[in-house]
């Protein structure tokens, strides 16, 4: 049976349409093995204007239906002091909910996303997000707590992600560089999120996988957000979904851009782009770079399978502090994900298996500059020299007030001093001399 939006939300039409006859509505039955997820295609007129909620169709999903007044209250009337950022959907503000707002609510900070009526996304994308995140639950998908659909207002209420987006963490000019192990943890978490979508009973193609849609909690656990462009995957004998080309330039798979044919492999390509961003610290498209380097995939992919060239394109902010073996494996994976032939790309299951061990690789060099402990003989000699210099200073102290004596051996030594004393280049503890060999 085709479900109409009027049957789900009969009170949302404000008399514009004649009242439909009562009919049974497909509901989410939490915990039932026979549960069948509702999709946008189940709605005959998803572009219609709504004014209330989806509570009938999403019964059992535990989504809260907030009023506009409640969301104004928790964000201090969408105060600029609570502003978190803005994307294609619209502005996002921080708020706080608890049982004082509504009995039974867990006390927690939240992010409230407002649909910009003049923005690039609209009611259909808002509805898509409610439909998908209202039914899908996973450790690597951002949790949708509730929504507001009141008159022309469309809002979404998510769990608050304190580290913000991967885009901000990776590319913000003055942020601390993400360590290698953290980058691999983020890549793995995001990959697990995509794997869940691809292997759920009714597969989902995310379609907008990019650094700005990967949110991070306080422990840098990655969670996918923004499901406005998500699509149900092909079913039965279908090989792809034909759809209008949507997404972000630099991340979209070439065959999707050319034909509009969407498959799970389209997501795999986008994942390869983000993995390449994590390796290089560069944006997928950067017009500020020389012409041949502006498109990251075109510039970097030919170098991914060459260990010597790979070291040249690794993020300089890592300062060499990464696993060379892990980097090679991650680069080889990115190379496959970015293949122009979709059938040659790995599945997300293979991607996850490849990434699992990389965050724990231990062949990471010790810090760039390491203080070298002098050998026993040198230490004794320096102590004697220092004592002798003190005696000279005492004897001459009353006669040379205008000239202070500075001993050559000081407690703190510069890199130049260390190089002059111990030879060219500092000695790593991994070096035989550094171990007292």
C-alpha positions in Angstrom: 0.0 0.0 0.0 1.3 3.4 -0.9 1.4 5.7 2.1 0.3 9.3 1.6 1.6 12.2 3.6 -2.0 13.1 4.3 -2.6 9.7 5.9 0.4 10.1 8.1 -0.2 13.8 9.0 -3.9 14.4 8.4 -3.9 17.5 10.6 -1.0 19.1 8.8 -3.0 20.3 5.7 -5.1 22.9 7.5 -8.1 22.3 5.4 -6.3 22.8 2.1 -7.2 19.2 1.1 -10.4 17.4 2.0 -10.0 15.2 5.1 -9.0 11.7 4.1 -10.8 8.6 5.3 -9.1 7.0 8.3 -6.7 4.3 7.3 -4.0 2.2 8.9 -0.5 3.8 8.9 2.7 1.9 8.8 4.5 2.3 12.1 7.9 1.6 13.4 7.6 -1.2 15.9 10.7 -1.1 18.1 12.3 -4.4 18.7 10.3 -6.4 16.2 12.1 -8.7 13.9 9.7 -8.0 11.0 10.3 -4.2 11.2 10.3 -2.6 7.8 11.9 0.8 7.5 9.8 3.6 6.0 11.5 5.5 3.2 10.8 8.7 1.3 9.5 6.7 -1.6 6.7 5.5 0.6 5.4 9.0 0.8 3.3 10.0 -2.3 3.8 13.8 -1.8 6.9 14.5 0.3 7.1 18.1 -0.9 3.9 19.1 0.7 3.9 21.8 3.4 3.6 20.3 6.9 2.7 22.1 10.1 2.8 19.4 12.8 4.9 16.2 13.1 5.7 12.7 11.9 4.9 11.1 15.3 2.3 8.7 13.9 4.5 7.2 11.2 7.6 7.2 13.5 5.9 5.8 16.5 8.5 3.8 18.5 11.5 5.8 17.3 11.6 7.8 20.6 12.0 11.0 18.6 10.9 14.1 20.5 8.6 16.6 18.8 9.6 20.0 20.1 7.7 23.3 19.8 9.3 26.4 18.4 8.9 28.1 21.9 10.8 25.2 23.5 13.7 25.5 21.0 13.8 29.3 21.4 14.0 28.8 25.2 16.9 26.3 25.1 19.0 28.4 22.6 18.2 31.7 24.3 16.2 32.7 21.3 18.9 31.4 18.9 21.4 33.8 20.4 24.6 34.6 18.5 26.5 33.5 21.7 25.2 30.0 21.0 25.9 30.0 17.3 28.0 26.9 16.2 28.2 27.3 12.5 26.2 27.2 9.2 26.0 24.7 6.3 23.8 24.2 3.2 20.8 23.4 5.5 21.1 26.5 7.6 22.5 27.8 10.9 23.2 25.6 13.9 22.9 26.7 17.6 23.8 25.1 20.8 21.2 24.4 23.5 20.6 22.4 26.6 17.7 20.1 27.4 16.6 18.4 30.6 13.5 17.2 32.5 12.7 20.8 33.4 11.9 21.4 29.7 10.0 18.3 29.4 9.6 15.4 31.9 11.7 12.4 31.1 14.3 14.2 28.9 17.9 13.3 29.6 19.9 16.3 30.6 22.4 17.0 27.8 23.7 19.7 25.5 22.2 19.6 22.0 22.7 21.1 18.5 19.7 22.7 16.9 19.8 23.0 13.2 17.4 25.5 11.5 16.3 25.1 7.9 17.2 28.3 6.0 14.2 28.9 3.7 16.5 30.7 1.3 19.2 28.1 1.4 20.3 25.3 -0.9 18.2 22.6 0.9 14.5 22.6 1.6 11.6 20.8 3.2 12.2 17.5 1.3 15.8 17.3 2.6 14.5 18.1 6.1 12.0 15.3 5.8 14.6 12.9 4.4 16.8 13.5 7.4 13.9 12.9 9.9 12.9 9.7 8.0 16.4 8.3 8.0 17.9 9.3 11.3 14.5 8.8 13.0 14.8 5.1 12.2 18.5 4.3 12.0 20.6 4.0 15.1 24.4 3.3 15.2 27.4 4.3 17.2 28.8 6.1 14.1 25.7 8.0 13.1 24.9 11.2 14.9 21.8 10.8 17.1 18.7 12.7 16.1 16.9 13.5 19.4 13.9 15.3 17.9 12.6 17.9 15.5 10.2 20.8 15.1 7.7 21.3 12.3 5.7 24.4 13.1 4.2 26.6 10.4 7.1 27.4 8.0 9.7 26.5 10.6 11.7 23.3 10.2 14.3 22.3 12.8 16.3 19.3 13.8 17.7 18.6 17.3 20.9 16.4 17.5 23.2 15.2 20.2 26.0 17.9 20.6 29.4 16.9 19.2 32.0 19.0 21.1 34.9 18.6 18.6 32.8 19.9 15.7 33.5 18.6 12.2 36.5 16.9 10.8 36.8 19.8 8.3 37.4 22.2 11.2 39.8 20.0 13.0 41.8 19.2 9.9 41.9 22.5 8.0 41.4 25.3 10.6 44.5 27.4 10.4 45.3 27.7 14.1 44.1 24.4 15.3 46.4 21.8 16.7 47.4 19.1 14.1 45.5 15.8 14.5 48.0 13.0 15.4 48.3 10.1 13.1 46.5 7.6 15.4 43.6 10.0 15.7 43.3 10.4 12.0 43.1 6.7 11.5 40.5 6.4 14.3 38.4 9.0 12.6 38.7 7.2 9.2 37.8 3.9 10.8 34.8 5.3 12.6 33.4 7.0 9.5 34.0 3.8 7.5 32.0 1.8 10.0 29.1 4.4 9.7 29.1 3.9 5.9 29.3 0.1 6.2 26.3 0.1 8.5 24.3 2.1 5.9 25.3 -0.1 3.0 24.6 -3.4 4.9 21.3 -2.5 6.6 18.3 -4.5 5.6 17.2 -1.8 3.3 20.5 -0.3 2.1 21.1 3.4 2.2 23.5 5.4 -0.1 24.7 8.4 1.9 25.6 10.5 -1.2 27.2 13.4 0.6 30.2 11.9 2.4 32.7 14.7 3.1 34.9 16.2 5.9 32.2 18.7 7.0 29.6 16.0 7.5 31.8 13.9 9.8 31.3 15.1 13.4 33.5 14.3 16.3 32.7 13.7 20.0 35.1 14.5 22.8 37.1 11.3 22.2 37.3 11.9 18.4 34.7 9.2 17.7 33.4 10.0 14.2 29.7 10.1 13.4 28.0 10.8 10.1 25.6 13.7 10.0 23.4 15.5 7.5 21.3 12.9 5.7 19.4 15.3 3.6 20.7 13.9 0.3 20.7 10.2 1.4 18.9 7.8 -0.9 17.6 4.2 -0.6 19.9 1.9 -2.5 19.0 -0.3 -5.5 16.8 -3.3 -4.7 16.3 -6.7 -6.3 17.8 -6.9 -9.7 18.5 -3.1 -9.9 22.2 -2.2 -10.3 21.9 1.5 -9.5 19.6 4.3 -8.6 19.0 7.0 -11.2 18.8 10.4 -9.6 19.5 14.1 -10.1 23.2 14.7 -9.5 23.6 16.2 -6.0 26.5 16.4 -3.6 29.8 18.4 -3.3 32.3 19.1 -6.0 35.6 17.2 -5.3 33.9 14.4 -3.4 31.4 13.0 -5.9 32.3 9.9 -7.9 33.0 10.7 -11.6 30.5 8.1 -13.0 27.8 9.6 -10.8 28.5 13.1 -12.0 28.5 11.9 -15.6 25.4 9.6 -15.6 23.4 10.2 -12.4 23.7 6.5 -11.7 24.1 6.2 -7.9 25.5 3.0 -6.2 27.2 2.2 -2.9 30.5 2.5 -4.8 29.8 6.2 -5.1 30.1 6.5 -1.4 33.4 4.4 -1.5 34.9 7.0 -3.9 33.9 9.9 -1.6 35.5 8.0 1.3 38.7 7.7 -0.7 38.7 11.5 -1.1 38.3 12.1 2.7 41.0 9.5 3.4 43.3 11.4 1.1 42.5 14.6 2.9 43.5 12.9 6.2 46.8 11.8 4.7 47.8 15.0 3.0 46.1 17.7 5.2 44.8 19.3 1.9 41.2 20.1 0.9 39.6 18.1 -1.9 39.5 21.3 -4.0 41.7 24.2 -3.2 41.8 27.1 -5.7 44.6 28.9 -3.7 47.1 26.2 -4.9 49.0 26.0 -8.2 46.6 24.9 -11.0 47.8 21.3 -11.2 47.4 20.8 -7.4 43.9 22.4 -7.1 42.1 19.1 -7.4 43.5 16.9 -4.7 42.5 13.5 -6.2 43.9 14.2 -9.7 47.2 15.5 -8.2 47.8 13.0 -5.5 46.4 9.7 -6.7 49.3 8.9 -9.1 51.8 9.2 -6.2 49.9 7.0 -3.7 51.6 3.8 -4.6 55.2 5.2 -4.7 56.7 5.2 -1.1 59.2 7.9 -2.1 56.6 10.2 -3.6 54.1 9.5 -0.8 56.4 11.0 1.8 56.3 14.3 -0.2 52.6 14.6 -0.1 52.0 13.6 3.5 50.6 16.4 5.7 53.7 18.5 6.8 51.9 19.3 10.0 52.4 15.7 11.1 56.1 16.6 11.2 57.0 13.0 10.2 55.2 11.6 13.2 53.3 8.8 11.5 53.6 5.2 10.8 55.3 4.7 7.4 53.9 1.2 7.0 50.4 2.5 8.1 50.6 5.4 5.7 51.5 3.1 2.8 48.6 0.8 3.6 46.2 3.8 3.9 47.5 5.3 0.7 47.1 2.0 -1.2 43.5 1.8 0.1 42.8 5.4 -1.0 44.2 4.5 -4.4 41.7 1.7 -4.8 38.8 3.7 -3.5 39.5 6.5 -6.0 39.5 4.1 -9.0 37.6 5.5 -12.0 36.1 2.0 -12.4 33.5 1.4 -9.7 33.9 -2.4 -9.8 37.6 -2.1 -8.9 36.8 -0.2 -5.7 36.7 -2.2 -2.4 33.5 -2.6 -0.5 33.1 -0.7 2.8 33.5 -4.1 4.6 37.0 -4.4 3.0 37.8 -0.8 3.9 36.9 -1.4 7.5 39.0 -4.6 7.7 42.0 -2.7 6.1 41.8 0.3 8.5 41.2 -1.7 11.7 44.9 -2.3 12.6 46.3 1.0 11.2 45.5 3.2 14.3 47.6 0.9 16.5 50.7 0.7 14.3 53.7 1.5 16.5 56.5 2.3 14.0 56.1 6.0 14.6 59.3 8.0 14.9 60.2 9.6 18.2 59.8 13.4 18.3 61.8 15.5 15.8 64.1 17.0 18.4 65.3 14.9 21.4 67.6 16.1 24.2 70.8 14.0 24.3 72.0 12.9 27.8 75.8 13.3 27.8 78.0 10.2 28.4 79.5 9.7 31.9 83.0 10.9 30.8 81.7 14.1 29.2 79.5 14.8 32.2 82.5 14.5 34.7 84.6 16.8 32.5 81.8 19.4 32.2 81.4 19.4 36.0 85.1 19.9 36.6 85.2 22.7 34.0 82.2 24.4 35.6 83.8 24.2 39.1 87.1 25.7 37.7 85.2 28.5 36.0 83.4 29.4 39.3 86.7 29.6 41.1 88.0 32.0 38.4 84.8 34.1 38.7 85.3 34.4 42.5 88.9 35.5 42.3 88.1 38.1 39.6 84.7 39.2 40.8 85.9 42.3 42.8 88.2 43.6 40.0 86.0 43.3 36.9 82.6 44.7 37.7 82.0 45.9 34.2 82.5 42.4 32.6 80.5 39.4 33.6 81.9 36.0 32.9 79.6 33.6 31.0 80.7 30.0 31.1 80.6 28.1 27.8 78.8 25.2 29.4 75.2 26.2 30.5 72.3 24.3 31.8 70.2 24.8 28.8 71.7 24.4 25.3 70.4 25.3 21.9 70.1 23.0 19.0 73.1 24.7 17.4 75.2 24.0 20.6 74.1 20.4 20.6 75.0 19.9 17.0 78.5 21.5 17.5 79.1 19.3 20.6 77.6 16.0 19.4 78.0 16.2 15.6 75.6 17.0 12.8 72.0 16.2 13.5 70.5 15.3 16.9 70.7 11.7 18.0 67.4 9.8 18.4 67.1 7.4 21.3 66.7 4.8 18.6 70.2 5.5 17.4 73.0 3.3 18.9 74.7 6.4 20.4 71.5 7.5 22.0 71.2 4.1 23.8 74.7 4.4 25.2 76.0 1.6 22.8 
